[in-house]
Amino acid sequence: MKIFKFGGASVKDAGAVINVGKVLKRYENEPLIVVVSAMGKTTNALESIMQAYGANDKLLSTELIQESEAYHQTIIKDLFPNDSREISTEIAQIFADLTAKCEQQFEGEYDYHYDQIISLGEVISTKIIAAYLNTIQFKSQWMDARKLVRTNSRWREGRVNWEVTEVLIQAKANQLFEQGNSILVTQGFVGHNSEGKTTTLGREGSDFTAAIFAYCLDVEDVTIWKDVPGMLNADPKYFDNTVLLEKISFKEAIELAYFGASVIHPKTIQPLKRKKIPLYIKSFLNPEAQGSVIQESLAYDDHIPSFIFKMDQVLISLTPKDFSFIVEENLERIFGHLNKKKIRVNLMQNSAVSFSFVVDRARIDLDKLIQYFQTDYIVRYNEGLELVTIRHYDEPTLKRVTVSKDIILEQKSRQTARLVIKDSL
């Protein structure tokens, strides 16, 4: 058994869905579980609907719902030119229910309603794709991940209850395969709590869902289909002459993801590492290509340096006003506030009398952050910086990224160099 995951870009329109069918045809003799994200930019559209609902703007929410329904109905019409009535009606009912919900006065917890609304993107995409696969001679069955992945009630970032989830997934998947189905189509990103209320799994939740099903079913391997050829050693937007990482270890992938590589999130890799299930990253645009594989062996990790660039960074430095040293008490308060505001620290460094940290400018309210810390600390900051992380660095790689740059802060270990830099004046 294999698990495939297709993201929003791979199912953004009818042509893309047809291409997914062609990719699956290459594996038609194997039982597959296909995890699918919302189509195209549907999650963004649903977030706009949620914002309008939260603001009790019924006119705007209705308009946005109509736009999203029209987008999906166009895809349905193109995929089912002869008879789209059944799937079209089913999808229309989902949007009708959503409209009825948004016509009510908003009350309750925002994040709870967020999960109920945003999760519909995956529900809609999987219903359409499962129906389409049945028209091209697959025996496909829709499977509701909202009833299989058990989480706690932490809305927007549900924590998986692995024991219950394993029992639920094994029972349902085995039942559907025993009924003669060859492909089970299910949703990424979603789950449910003990009361049956829909939850979502947070950032990169769809990839994580693929790993959850893989872990619970002890599958042969997982493939994440993307619009890139695999894992590259750098983002082509910031780096010339990128190189494909054909094979790296789970450990290396976790390190790269932790430092900001955008291809795979660490929480996706951890369950696969636990059971040594290989993870392939391949291109849905060129499915014959080799792609990348993340697996157990460390032997290939240091063959090619990897570069991770984080732009628009802010370096904030705190010095106690009472002339005290930076000790555990200070750090507890600093990190407590950052955690409360859900601010992720990309790099940190301290001396006896100061603590510095680097964060994404777009994710903070800089004025409020400075105001909070100014009570007890002298606050200094630098904006417009870049944070560059190099795995398996050497002097030529360091020189390559620091041409015409000033180094503001530098950290090195045996395998990793991290540089906070800015353009030289």
Stockholm file with secondary structure:
# STOCKHOLM 1.0

chainA/1-425         MKIFKFGGASVKDAGAVINVGKVLKRYENEPLIVVVSAMGKTTNALESIMQAYGANDKLLSTELIQESEAYHQTIIKDLFPNDSREISTEIAQIFADLTAKCEQQFEGEYDYHYDQIISLGEVISTKIIAAYLNTIQFKSQWMDARKLVRTNSRWREGRVNWEVTEVLIQAKANQLFEQGNSILVTQGFVGHNSEGKTTTLGREGSDFTAAIFAYCLDVEDVTIWKDVPGMLNADPKYFDNTVLLEKISFKEAIELAYFGASVIHPKTIQPLKRKKIPLYIKSFLNPEAQGSVIQESLAYDDHIPSFIFKMDQVLISLTPKDFSFIVEENLERIFGHLNKKKIRVNLMQNSAVSFSFVVDRARIDLDKLIQYFQTDYIVRYNEGLELVTIRHYDEPTLKRVTVSKDIILEQKSRQTARLVIKDSL
#=GR chainA/1-425 SS CEEEEECGGGGSSHHHHHHHHHHHHTTTTSCEEEEECCSTTHHHHHHHHHHHHHTTCHHHHHHHHHHHHHHHHHHHHHHCSSCCHHHHHHHHHHHHHHHHHHTSCCCSCHHHHHHHHHTHHHHHHHHHHHHHHHHTTCCEEEECGGGTSBBCSCTTSCCBCHHHHHHHHHHHHHHHHHTTCSEEEEESSEEECTTSCEEECCTTHHHHHHHHHHHHHTCSEEEEEESSSSCBSSCTTTCSSCCBCCEEEHHHHHHHHHHTCSSSCHHHHHHHHHHTCCEEEEESSSTTSCCEEEESCCTTTTSSCEEEEEEEEEEEEEEETTCCCCCHHHHHHHHHHHHHTTCCCSEEEECSSCEEEEEEGGGSCHHHHHHHHTTTEEEEEEEEEEEEEEESCCHHHHHHHCTTEEEEEEEECSSEEEEEEEECC
#=GC SS_cons         CEEEEECGGGGSSHHHHHHHHHHHHTTTTSCEEEEECCSTTHHHHHHHHHHHHHTTCHHHHHHHHHHHHHHHHHHHHHHCSSCCHHHHHHHHHHHHHHHHHHTSCCCSCHHHHHHHHHTHHHHHHHHHHHHHHHHTTCCEEEECGGGTSBBCSCTTSCCBCHHHHHHHHHHHHHHHHHTTCSEEEEESSEEECTTSCEEECCTTHHHHHHHHHHHHHTCSEEEEEESSSSCBSSCTTTCSSCCBCCEEEHHHHHHHHHHTCSSSCHHHHHHHHHHTCCEEEEESSSTTSCCEEEESCCTTTTSSCEEEEEEEEEEEEEEETTCCCCCHHHHHHHHHHHHHTTCCCSEEEECSSCEEEEEEGGGSCHHHHHHHHTTTEEEEEEEEEEEEEEESCCHHHHHHHCTTEEEEEEEECSSEEEEEEEECC
//
